[in-house]
Amino acid sequence: MRVISSNEEMSRACREAVKPIGLVPTMGALHAGHLSLVEQARADNLTVVVSIFVNPAQFGDQADLANYPRDMAGDLDLLRRHGVDLVYAPTVEEVYPPGFNTWVDVGPLAEKLEGIHRPGHFRGVATVVSKLFNVTRPNRAYFGQKDGQQTVVIQKLVKDLDMDVELVVMPTIREPDGLALSSRNVQLSPDQREAAPVLHRALCQAYEQWRDGERRGDTLRETARRVLQSEPRVDSIDYVSVADMTTLGEVERVEDRVMVSVAVQMGSVRLIDNIVLE
């Protein structure tokens, strides 16, 4: 396994690599959710590339950026054991050199849900993903449904800019109690960790209503919100959404595929989760 930090060397390695190439973009602090993407990429491609880059452009809160979990040595050990061929681990200066001033704006999709609470977040995501695709030229790129809005944004990015890459969205990996795996989970206190599965319970309640025939968006939203409100260790609810899978617009009635998503604050930790009704 080669670990590369420069754009030029990474581009050359990918040009010379056996095709097809599968790319798994990450910010490190790897867990079983990331590894499920790596395993799928390994099954689908002859060369597997994983990027590890904590992207400052998608953090509005500098304290959040500073506190984001990092474990490069542990990550590299995991990737080596999972048969990864190339790891791209650039510095901030390599990705955003002095004078960098070109950004990718995906429009209204970036202004909903997470975009309301994290202004500029998806501009940072879309820009760094575009750069990763340009450097590695993958045939396929792998993302988790856990970051549901991100997958919609990147699908729009690829479509609008005619990027020749197949996006593969993999199911959310969960703990036995339903909590979606996230690098941020290590920041939860034991008490918060005990309460955190309430997000999944809220989504499951909405799903069960939908399965039983309920199609009114407001009713599904209210059901999920009530479950979240029942947990006193949830300090605030940022949103409860039942949205169209293409536009992320809130739906009055569920007639097609929709994403039910929630975001809450527990102390200093922000948790998100979603399920797709289809």
QUIJO-V206856 format. One record per residue. N is the residue number from 1. RES is the residue in one small letter. PHI is phi in whole degrees, 0 to 359 (none if undefined). Layout:
{{N:RES:PHI} {N:RES:PHI}}
This chain:
{{1:m:none} {2:r:262} {3:v:250} {4:i:234} {5:s:244} {6:s:255} {7:n:300} {8:e:297} {9:e:293} {10:m:293} {11:s:300} {12:r:295} {13:a:298} {14:c:286} {15:r:297} {16:e:275} {17:a:288} {18:v:290} {19:k:266} {20:p:280} {21:i:254} {22:g:249} {23:l:250} {24:v:242} {25:p:282} {26:t:219} {27:m:251} {28:g:80} {29:a:50} {30:l:290} {31:h:221} {32:a:298} {33:g:296} {34:h:300} {35:l:293} {36:s:295} {37:l:291} {38:v:298} {39:e:296} {40:q:293} {41:a:298} {42:r:295} {43:a:289} {44:d:265} {45:n:227} {46:l:272} {47:t:232} {48:v:245} {49:v:243} {50:v:239} {51:s:259} {52:i:234} {53:f:204} {54:v:280} {55:n:276} {56:p:296} {57:a:289} {58:q:255} {59:f:250} {60:g:274} {61:d:267} {62:q:293} {63:a:293} {64:d:297} {65:l:298} {66:a:296} {67:n:269} {68:y:298} {69:p:300} {70:r:222} {71:d:204} {72:m:299} {73:a:298} {74:g:295} {75:d:298} {76:l:296} {77:d:297} {78:l:299} {79:l:293} {80:r:298} {81:r:286} {82:h:259} {83:g:76} {84:v:286} {85:d:269} {86:l:227} {87:v:242} {88:y:257} {89:a:230} {90:p:281} {91:t:279} {92:v:300} {93:e:293} {94:e:287} {95:v:280} {96:y:235} {97:p:290} {98:p:308} {99:g:91} {100:f:298} {101:n:205} {102:t:244} {103:w:234} {104:v:254} {105:d:249} {106:v:266} {107:g:78} {108:p:302} {109:l:302} {110:a:280} {111:e:257} {112:k:257} {113:l:49} {114:e:300} {115:g:296} {116:i:293} {117:h:268} {118:r:226} {119:p:305} {120:g:85} {121:h:303} {122:f:282} {123:r:297} {124:g:294} {125:v:297} {126:a:298} {127:t:291} {128:v:290} {129:v:295} {130:s:300} {131:k:294} {132:l:298} {133:f:295} {134:n:292} {135:v:287} {136:t:261} {137:r:49} {138:p:284} {139:n:279} {140:r:224} {141:a:228} {142:y:243} {143:f:225} {144:g:263} {145:q:296} {146:k:307} {147:d:265} {148:g:299} {149:q:295} {150:q:301} {151:t:296} {152:v:294} {153:v:299} {154:i:289} {155:q:300} {156:k:294} {157:l:303} {158:v:296} {159:k:293} {160:d:291} {161:l:259} {162:d:52} {163:m:282} {164:d:271} {165:v:216} {166:e:272} {167:l:267} {168:v:243} {169:v:257} {170:m:256} {171:p:298} {172:t:295} {173:i:263} {174:r:235} {175:e:290} {176:p:304} {177:d:271} {178:g:101} {179:l:297} {180:a:294} {181:l:296} {182:s:206} {183:s:300} {184:r:284} {185:n:300} {186:v:293} {187:q:276} {188:l:285} {189:s:289} {190:p:305} {191:d:293} {192:q:294} {193:r:300} {194:e:297} {195:a:274} {196:a:301} {197:p:297} {198:v:300} {199:l:298} {200:h:293} {201:r:298} {202:a:297} {203:l:295} {204:c:294} {205:q:297} {206:a:295} {207:y:300} {208:e:296} {209:q:299} {210:w:297} {211:r:300} {212:d:276} {213:g:114} {214:e:289} {215:r:237} {216:r:281} {217:g:300} {218:d:298} {219:t:294} {220:l:295} {221:r:296} {222:e:294} {223:t:299} {224:a:295} {225:r:297} {226:r:299} {227:v:296} {228:l:297} {229:q:293} {230:s:285} {231:e:260} {232:p:295} {233:r:277} {234:v:278} {235:d:284} {236:s:202} {237:i:250} {238:d:283} {239:y:197} {240:v:230} {241:s:232} {242:v:233} {243:a:233} {244:d:301} {245:m:286} {246:t:259} {247:t:261} {248:l:63} {249:g:284} {250:e:294} {251:v:258} {252:e:280} {253:r:228} {254:v:274} {255:e:246} {256:d:220} {257:r:298} {258:v:226} {259:m:248} {260:v:265} {261:s:224} {262:v:223} {263:a:216} {264:v:224} {265:q:247} {266:m:237} {267:g:60} {268:s:269} {269:v:256} {270:r:254} {271:l:242} {272:i:231} {273:d:198} {274:n:200} {275:i:223} {276:v:252} {277:l:263} {278:e:205}}
